[in-house]
Amino acid sequence: MSLKNIVVIATLFVLGSCKLSQEVLHKETNQEVIEKVILDEADQRKFDYFFYESGREKMKGNLQKAAMYLTECLKIDPTSSASMYELANILVAGNELVKAQGLLERAVQIEPENHWYSLLLAELYQKNNMGVKAISIYEKLVNIDPDNDEYLYGLAQLYANNGEFEKSIKTYDRLEKKIGLNEILILEKEHIYLELGKNKNALAEVQKLIDNNPEEARYYGYLADYYKYIKEMDNAKKAYYTVLEKDPENSLAYFSLGGIAKSENDSLAFIDYYCKALKQKGTPFEAKFQRILPLLMEGNGNVSDHAYLEDFFKILIDTHPFEPNAYIYLGNYYKAINDTTKALQSYEEALSIQSKNELIWQEYILLLLNTEDYDLVFKKSNEAIDNFPENSFFYLIGASAAMQEENNTTALQLLEKGYEYVGQNKALEAQFLATMGDVYYSLKQVEKSFAVYEESLKIDELNIVVLNNYSYYLTLENKDLAKAEKMSSKCIELEAGNATYLDTYAWVLFKRERYFEAKYIIERAMDNGGDESDVIVEHYGDILFKNGDIEKAVEQWKLSKSMGNSSEILIKKIESKTYLEE
C-alpha cells in the first residue's frame, strides 16, 4: 500500500471516528469538546508499541511504515492528538497539506493548550490560503502569552502576508517597545511602508538605525537601497560613497555603484566598480559570482560582446586562486567565444585543484574532442575512467578516440566495459550499441555489426547516424538494398542538406542500378559541400560512368586522387577508364 493510500485511510478514519468517543458542544464557546478515550492495559501496551515503532521508522526515513504504525495507533485510540500531529507532519512531507490541516484541527480540538499543534496548524492555514484563520490562532497565542516575542513577530508577519499592513506595523511597534531598536524589525517596517507608498515613513525607519549608530556602514547601505527603490540615484550614490568611507572594502557598495553605472550606460565606471568589488578578498567567491551571473545570461547567454568578463574572471582567480569554479567559468567564457585552447587550459587548472570533479572532466573531454587530437582524447578519457570507473560516458569517448586511431580492438574492449554501467539511460545505451556496430564492422564482424545496429534502432529509431552507417554498410555488403534505401531516405528527410547522407542515398540508388536518380542525388551532395570529400568525389565519378559520361567520370576520379585518395581500385579505374567493383 502506498504512503498516500495509508494517510488517506488514516485521515478518513480519524475524521470519521466521532462515534468512538464522547463529543458535546461547550455551552459557552459552542465548540466541540472531545472526551479522551481511556485505554485498558492491553490496548495501552499495543498503542505504545505502535507509537514507538512509528518514531523509529520515521528516524530511519521510512515514512510509509511510520504512517502505517500511526494509523494503527489511531485505530486503538482515535483521540490520540500526538498520533494526529505526527501523522500530519508526514502528510506535510508528502505535500498533502489539506489532509494534514484536517488532522491538526482535530488535534487542536482535543488538546487546545498544546502550542506546537496550534503553530503547525497556523502554518498550514497560511499555506492553504486561509490566512484569516492563521491570524486568529496567533492572536489567541499572543493573548495567552503576551510576553512571547516569537508569537508577536509571527503575528506581525501574518498580518503583512495577508495585506493587513497597518496591523502589522502596530504589532512590530509593540514588539519594538518590548525589545528595543532592532534591525530586523526596522527593515520589515520599511518594506511595509514602501508597499503602502509611505516613503517618508520608510526613510524615517532607516534613519532611526543611522541615528542610533552613525558609524555602522551597513546602515548607509540600507539608506542607499531605499533611494534606489524610489529611483533617486544621485542620493543612492552619495549613500554608497558614505558606506565606502566607513568601510573601504565593502564589495556590495562597489557592486551597487557598478549596477547604477551600467543602468546609466557608463561602461567605464561600471567595469571599474566591478573590478574593485571583485578584488576584495573578504567577500566570498559565491557572493561575487552571483553578481557576474546575470552578465553571463545577458543576450540569451551570448557573451561575445562582453570582453570585460575575461578581466572579471581573471581577478576572481587572482583573489581566489584555489577556487575551481573560477577556472571553470573562465573556461566556459572562452568556450562561448570559441577560444578552445584557452578554455582547455582553464579546465586543466580547475582539474589540478579538484581532480575528482566529474562535471569538469566531462566538459574538458567533450571540448578536447574539438581539437581532433584523438591520442590525447584517448589518454585523458582513460585518466577519467581511473577516477570514475562507473561513468560510462568516459568509456564511450575513449572508444571513439581509439576508433579514430584505428585501434578498434581497444575501442571494443572499452565499449563492452562501459556498457555495463549504462544503467537505465536508454539514449546512452543506444549510442553505445551504435558505436559497437561501427567497431564490429571495422573488425569485419558484419553480422554482429548489423545485429547491434538493430538493437540500437529499437531504442531510437530516428538515430540518423545509425540509419546512415547501417544503410551504407548494407550497400557495401550488397545486402537488403530495399531496407538500406528506406533507412537512407529517412536520413534525407531528417537532414536534407547533409552531403554525407545524400552521398549514402545516392550510393544505395547506384547499387540498385537506378543510375539517373543516383546522379541527381549525388549532385545535391556535391552542391552541399561534398566536393571537399575525396570519397564523395569518387562516387560522383562512378555514377557519371554508369550514366555514360566516361570523360567526366575519369575527371572526377583524378580529382579524388589529387585530394589524397590512394585507393588501388581508384588508380585502376583511372588507368582503365572504366568502373571497377571494390
C-alpha positions in Angstrom: 0.0 0.0 0.0 1.4 3.4 -0.9 2.1 6.2 1.6 -0.7 8.3 0.0 -3.2 5.5 0.5 -2.2 4.9 4.1 -2.5 8.6 5.1 -5.8 8.9 3.2 -7.2 5.9 5.1 -5.9 7.3 8.4 -7.4 10.7 7.7 -10.8 9.3 6.9 -10.7 7.0 9.9 -9.8 9.9 12.3 -12.2 12.4 10.8 -15.0 9.8 10.8 -14.3 8.5 14.3 -16.6 10.8 16.2 -18.8 8.0 17.4 -15.9 6.3 19.2 -15.6 9.0 21.8 -18.0 11.2 23.6 -18.3 14.6 22.0 -20.6 17.5 23.1 -20.9 21.2 22.4 -19.4 23.5 25.1 -22.2 25.7 26.3 -20.2 28.9 26.3 -17.9 28.6 23.2 -20.3 26.4 21.1 -17.2 24.4 20.2 -17.0 20.6 20.2 -15.5 19.1 23.3 -13.9 15.7 22.8 -13.6 13.4 25.8 -10.3 11.4 25.7 -10.5 7.7 25.3 -9.2 5.8 28.4 -7.3 2.6 27.3 -7.1 -0.5 29.2 -3.7 -2.0 30.0 -3.6 -4.3 27.0 -4.6 -1.6 24.5 -2.2 0.8 26.1 0.7 -1.7 25.5 -0.3 -2.1 21.9 -0.6 1.7 21.4 2.8 2.3 23.0 4.4 -0.3 20.8 2.9 1.1 17.5 3.8 4.7 18.5 7.4 3.8 19.4 7.8 1.8 16.1 6.4 4.8 14.1 9.0 7.1 15.6 11.8 4.5 14.9 10.7 4.2 11.3 10.5 7.9 10.9 14.0 8.3 12.2 15.2 5.8 9.5 13.3 7.8 6.8 10.7 5.1 6.3 7.7 7.5 6.2 5.4 4.9 4.7 5.9 2.5 7.6 5.8 5.3 10.2 2.4 6.3 8.8 1.2 2.7 8.9 2.1 2.4 12.6 0.4 5.7 13.4 -2.7 4.5 11.6 -2.7 1.5 14.0 -2.3 3.9 16.9 -5.4 5.8 15.8 -7.5 2.6 15.4 -6.7 1.9 19.1 -7.2 5.5 20.3 -9.0 7.8 17.9 -8.5 10.7 20.3 -4.7 10.5 20.3 -3.7 14.0 19.4 0.0 13.1 19.4 -0.6 10.5 16.7 -2.6 13.0 14.7 0.3 15.5 15.0 2.9 13.0 13.9 0.8 11.8 11.0 0.1 15.4 10.0 3.9 16.0 9.8 4.2 13.0 7.5 1.4 14.4 5.3 3.1 17.7 5.1 6.3 16.0 4.0 4.2 14.4 1.2 2.7 17.8 0.4 -0.8 16.6 1.4 -1.5 19.9 3.1 -5.3 19.8 3.2 -5.4 16.4 4.8 -2.7 17.5 7.3 -4.8 20.5 8.2 -7.8 18.3 8.9 -5.8 16.1 11.3 -4.4 19.1 13.1 -7.8 20.8 13.5 -8.9 17.6 15.3 -5.7 17.5 17.4 -6.2 21.2 18.5 -9.8 20.4 19.4 -8.6 17.6 21.7 -5.6 19.4 23.1 -6.1 23.2 22.6 -3.4 24.1 25.1 -0.6 22.5 23.1 1.0 25.4 21.2 3.0 23.1 18.9 -0.2 21.8 17.4 -1.5 25.4 17.0 1.6 26.7 15.4 1.7 23.9 12.8 -2.0 24.4 12.1 -1.5 28.2 11.6 1.3 27.4 9.1 -1.0 25.1 7.2 -3.8 27.6 7.2 -1.4 30.1 5.6 -0.2 27.6 3.0 -3.8 26.6 2.2 -4.7 30.3 1.6 -6.7 30.6 4.8 -4.7 33.4 6.3 -7.6 34.8 8.4 -7.6 31.5 10.4 -3.8 31.6 10.8 -4.1 35.1 12.2 -6.8 34.0 14.6 -4.6 31.3 16.0 -1.6 33.7 16.5 -3.9 36.3 18.1 -5.0 33.7 20.6 -1.4 32.6 21.3 -0.4 36.3 21.9 -3.4 36.8 24.3 -2.4 33.6 26.2 1.3 34.5 26.3 1.8 38.3 25.7 5.4 38.1 26.7 6.4 35.7 23.9 8.3 37.7 21.4 8.2 35.0 18.8 4.3 35.0 18.8 4.3 38.7 18.3 6.8 38.6 15.5 4.8 35.7 13.8 1.6 37.7 14.1 3.1 40.8 12.6 4.4 38.7 9.6 1.0 37.1 9.2 -0.7 40.5 9.1 1.7 41.7 6.4 1.4 38.5 4.4 -2.3 38.8 4.3 -2.4 42.5 3.4 -3.2 43.9 6.9 -0.3 46.3 6.8 -1.4 48.8 9.4 -2.0 46.0 12.0 1.4 44.6 11.1 3.1 48.0 11.7 1.3 48.3 15.1 2.4 44.8 16.1 6.0 45.5 15.1 5.9 48.7 17.1 4.6 46.8 20.1 7.4 44.3 19.8 10.0 47.1 19.4 8.8 48.7 22.6 9.5 45.4 24.3 12.9 44.5 22.9 14.2 47.9 21.9 15.6 49.1 18.5 16.0 46.0 16.2 17.5 46.0 12.7 15.2 43.2 11.5 12.0 44.9 12.7 13.1 48.2 11.2 13.7 46.7 7.8 10.3 44.8 8.0 8.6 48.1 8.7 10.5 49.9 6.0 9.4 47.3 3.5 5.7 47.7 4.5 5.8 51.5 4.3 7.3 51.3 0.8 4.5 48.8 -0.1 2.0 51.4 1.2 3.7 54.2 -0.7 4.6 55.9 2.6 8.2 56.7 1.5 8.8 59.3 4.3 7.9 56.8 7.0 10.1 54.2 5.4 13.0 56.7 5.3 12.4 57.6 9.0 12.7 53.9 9.9 16.1 53.6 8.2 17.2 56.9 9.7 16.5 55.5 13.2 19.2 52.9 12.6 21.7 55.5 11.4 21.0 57.9 14.3 21.4 55.1 16.8 24.8 54.0 15.3 26.2 56.6 12.8 29.4 54.7 12.3 27.8 51.5 11.1 28.5 51.4 7.3 25.8 48.8 6.7 23.0 51.2 7.7 24.1 53.7 5.0 23.8 50.7 2.6 20.1 50.4 3.6 19.7 54.1 3.0 21.2 53.7 -0.4 18.9 50.8 -1.2 16.0 53.0 -0.1 17.0 55.7 -2.6 17.5 53.2 -5.4 14.0 51.8 -4.7 12.4 55.3 -5.2 14.7 56.0 -8.2 16.7 58.8 -6.6 20.0 57.5 -8.0 22.1 60.6 -7.1 21.2 60.2 -3.4 21.8 56.5 -3.6 25.3 57.1 -4.9 26.0 59.5 -2.1 24.9 56.9 0.4 27.1 54.3 -1.2 30.1 56.7 -1.1 29.4 57.0 2.7 29.5 53.3 3.0 32.9 53.2 1.3 34.2 56.0 3.5 33.4 54.0 6.6 34.2 50.5 5.1 36.6 50.9 2.1 36.5 47.1 1.4 32.7 46.8 1.1 32.3 45.0 -2.1 28.5 45.2 -2.0 28.7 49.0 -2.3 31.1 48.7 -5.2 28.8 46.3 -7.0 25.8 48.5 -6.4 27.6 51.6 -7.7 28.6 49.4 -10.7 25.0 48.4 -11.3 23.9 52.1 -11.2 26.7 53.0 -13.7 25.6 50.2 -16.0 22.0 51.4 -15.9 23.3 54.8 -16.9 25.3 53.3 -19.8 28.6 54.4 -18.1 30.6 51.4 -19.2 33.9 52.6 -17.8 32.6 53.3 -14.4 30.6 50.0 -14.4 33.8 48.0 -15.1 35.9 49.9 -12.7 33.5 49.4 -9.8 33.0 45.7 -10.5 36.8 45.2 -10.7 37.2 46.9 -7.3 34.4 44.7 -5.8 36.0 41.5 -7.2 39.4 42.4 -5.7 38.0 42.4 -2.1 39.4 39.3 -0.5 37.0 39.4 2.4 34.0 38.7 0.1 33.2 35.0 -0.5 33.6 33.8 -4.1 29.9 32.8 -4.4 28.8 36.3 -3.4 30.9 37.7 -6.2 29.9 35.1 -8.8 26.2 35.9 -8.1 26.9 39.4 -9.3 28.6 38.2 -12.5 26.0 35.5 -13.3 23.4 38.0 -14.7 26.0 39.3 -17.0 26.6 35.8 -18.4 22.9 35.5 -19.1 22.5 38.8 -21.0 21.6 38.4 -24.7 20.5 34.8 -24.2 23.9 33.8 -23.0 25.8 35.4 -25.8 28.9 36.7 -24.1 31.0 37.6 -27.2 30.2 41.3 -26.8 31.3 41.3 -23.1 35.1 41.3 -23.2 35.2 42.6 -19.7 34.1 39.2 -18.4 37.5 37.8 -19.1 39.0 40.5 -16.8 36.4 39.8 -14.2 37.2 36.1 -14.1 41.0 36.7 -14.0 40.5 39.0 -11.0 38.4 36.2 -9.4 41.3 33.8 -10.0 43.9 36.2 -8.6 41.7 36.7 -5.5 40.6 33.1 -5.1 43.4 31.0 -6.7 42.2 27.8 -5.2 38.6 28.1 -6.2 38.0 25.6 -9.1 34.7 27.3 -10.1 36.7 30.5 -11.0 38.6 28.5 -13.6 35.5 26.6 -14.8 33.6 29.7 -15.5 36.5 31.3 -17.2 36.8 28.2 -19.3 33.1 28.4 -20.1 33.6 32.0 -21.2 36.4 31.0 -23.5 34.3 28.2 -24.9 31.5 30.6 -25.6 33.8 32.8 -27.6 35.3 29.7 -29.4 38.7 30.0 -27.9 39.2 26.3 -27.4 42.9 26.5 -26.4 42.3 28.9 -23.5 39.2 27.1 -22.4 41.1 23.8 -22.2 43.8 25.5 -20.2 41.2 26.8 -17.7 39.6 23.4 -17.3 43.0 21.9 -16.7 43.7 24.4 -14.0 40.3 23.5 -12.4 41.2 19.8 -12.5 44.6 20.5 -10.9 42.7 21.8 -7.9 39.8 19.4 -7.9 40.7 16.2 -9.8 37.6 14.3 -8.6 35.1 16.7 -10.1 33.2 14.6 -12.6 31.4 17.5 -14.3 34.7 19.3 -15.1 36.1 16.1 -16.6 33.1 15.8 -18.9 33.3 19.4 -20.0 37.0 19.1 -20.6 36.9 15.9 -22.6 34.0 17.0 -24.7 35.9 20.2 -25.6 39.1 18.2 -26.2 37.3 16.3 -29.0 37.1 19.6 -31.0 40.9 19.6 -31.2 40.8 16.2 -33.1 43.9 15.2 -31.1 42.5 11.7 -30.6 45.6 10.4 -29.0 45.2 13.0 -26.2 41.5 12.4 -26.0 42.1 8.7 -25.5 44.7 9.4 -22.9 42.5 11.8 -20.9 39.5 9.6 -21.2 41.4 6.8 -19.5 42.5 9.2 -16.8 38.9 10.0 -16.2 38.0 6.3 -16.2 40.6 5.8 -13.5 38.9 8.5 -11.4 35.3 7.5 -12.2 35.3 3.8 -13.2 31.5 3.6 -13.3 30.9 6.5 -15.6 30.0 5.0 -19.0 30.4 8.4 -20.8 34.2 8.3 -20.4 34.4 4.7 -21.9 32.3 5.9 -24.9 34.6 8.9 -25.6 37.7 6.8 -25.1 36.4 4.2 -27.5 35.5 6.8 -30.1 39.0 8.2 -29.9 40.5 4.7 -30.2 38.4 4.2 -33.4 39.8 7.4 -34.9 43.3 6.0 -34.3 42.1 2.7 -35.9 42.7 0.9 -32.7 39.3 -0.9 -33.0 40.2 -3.9 -30.6 40.8 -1.4 -27.8 37.7 0.5 -28.7 35.6 -2.6 -28.5 37.1 -3.5 -25.1 36.2 0.0 -23.7 32.7 -0.2 -25.2 32.0 -3.6 -23.7 33.2 -2.5 -20.3 31.4 0.8 -20.3 28.2 -0.8 -21.5 28.0 -2.5 -18.0 27.4 1.0 -16.4 24.8 2.4 -18.8 22.0 1.6 -16.4 18.6 3.0 -17.3 19.9 5.6 -19.6 18.3 4.5 -22.9 19.7 7.2 -25.0 23.2 6.4 -23.9 22.6 2.7 -24.4 21.5 3.4 -28.0 24.7 5.3 -28.5 26.9 2.5 -27.1 25.2 0.0 -29.4 25.6 2.3 -32.4 29.3 2.7 -31.8 29.7 -1.0 -31.2 28.1 -1.5 -34.6 30.7 0.7 -36.2 33.6 -1.1 -34.4 32.3 -4.6 -35.3 32.1 -3.6 -38.9 35.6 -2.2 -38.9 36.7 -5.6 -37.4 34.9 -7.4 -40.2 32.3 -8.9 -37.8 29.5 -7.9 -40.2 26.7 -10.0 -38.6 27.4 -8.7 -35.1 27.6 -5.2 -36.5 24.2 -5.4 -38.1 22.7 -7.1 -35.0 23.7 -4.3 -32.6 22.5 -1.6 -35.1 19.1 -3.3 -35.0 19.2 -3.2 -31.2 20.1 0.5 -31.3 17.3 1.4 -33.6 14.8 -0.4 -31.4 15.7 2.2 -28.7 16.0 5.2 -31.0 14.5 4.5 -34.5 15.5 8.0 -35.7 19.2 7.9 -34.8 20.4 9.4 -38.0 24.0 8.3 -37.7 22.9 4.6 -37.3 20.5 4.9 -40.1 23.2 6.3 -42.4 26.0 3.9 -41.4 23.8 0.8 -41.4 22.4 1.6 -44.8 25.8 2.4 -46.2 27.4 -0.8 -44.9 24.4 -2.8 -46.3 25.3 -1.4 -49.8 28.9 -2.4 -49.3 27.8 -5.9 -48.5 25.2 -5.8 -51.3 22.6 -7.0 -48.8 19.0 -6.0 -48.3 19.2 -2.9 -50.5 15.5 -2.1 -50.2 15.9 -1.8 -46.4 19.1 0.3 -47.0 17.2 2.7 -49.3 14.4 3.1 -46.8 16.8 4.0 -44.0 18.9 6.3 -46.1 15.8 8.2 -47.4 14.8 8.7 -43.8 18.2 10.4 -43.2 17.4 12.8 -46.1 14.0 13.6 -44.5 15.6 14.4 -41.2 18.6 16.4 -42.6 18.1 17.2 -46.3 21.3 19.3 -46.8 23.8 16.9 -45.3 26.4 15.9 -48.0 27.3 12.6 -46.3 23.7 11.4 -46.1 23.0 12.5 -49.7 26.1 10.5 -50.8 24.8 7.4 -49.0 21.4 7.7 -50.5 23.0 8.2 -54.0 25.1 5.1 -53.4 22.2 3.0 -52.4 20.4 4.1 -55.6 23.6 3.3 -57.6 23.7 -0.2 -56.1 20.1 -0.7 -57.1 21.1 0.3 -60.7 18.9 3.5 -60.6 21.8 5.5 -62.1 19.8 8.6 -63.3 18.3 9.1 -59.8 21.7 8.5 -58.2 23.2 11.2 -60.4 20.6 13.7 -59.3 21.2 13.0 -55.6 25.0 12.9 -55.8 25.0 16.3 -57.5 22.9 17.6 -54.5 25.6 16.2 -52.3 28.3 18.0 -54.3 26.4 21.2 -54.0 26.3 20.9 -50.2 30.0 20.5 -49.6 30.5 17.0 -50.9 33.1 18.4 -53.4 35.5 18.6 -50.5 35.4 14.8 -49.8 37.6 12.6 -51.9 35.1 9.6 -51.3 32.1 11.6 -52.5 34.0 12.8 -55.5 35.0 9.3 -56.4 31.4 8.2 -56.0 30.4 11.0 -58.3 32.8 9.6 -60.9 31.3 6.1 -60.5 27.8 7.4 -61.0 28.8 9.5 -64.0 30.4 6.5 -65.6 27.2 4.4 -65.2 25.3 7.3 -66.8 27.5 7.1 -69.9 29.7 10.2 -69.2 33.1 8.4 -69.2 35.2 11.5 -69.8 33.8 13.4 -66.9 33.9 10.3 -64.7 37.6 9.9 -65.2 38.0 13.6 -64.5 36.3 13.1 -61.1 38.4 10.1 -60.3 41.6 12.0 -61.0 40.3 14.8 -58.8 39.6 12.4 -56.0 43.2 11.0 -56.3 44.6 14.6 -56.2 42.6 15.1 -52.9 44.5 12.3 -51.2 42.5 9.2 -52.2 45.2 6.5 -52.6 42.8 3.6 -53.2 44.2 0.9 -55.5 40.8 0.4 -57.1 40.7 4.2 -57.9 44.1 4.1 -59.6 43.0 1.1 -61.7 39.7 2.9 -62.7 41.7 5.9 -63.8 44.2 3.7 -65.8 41.5 1.6 -67.4 38.9 4.4 -67.7 36.3 2.0 -66.5 34.3 1.4 -63.4 35.5 -1.4 -61.2 33.8 -3.0 -58.1 35.6 -2.9 -54.8 
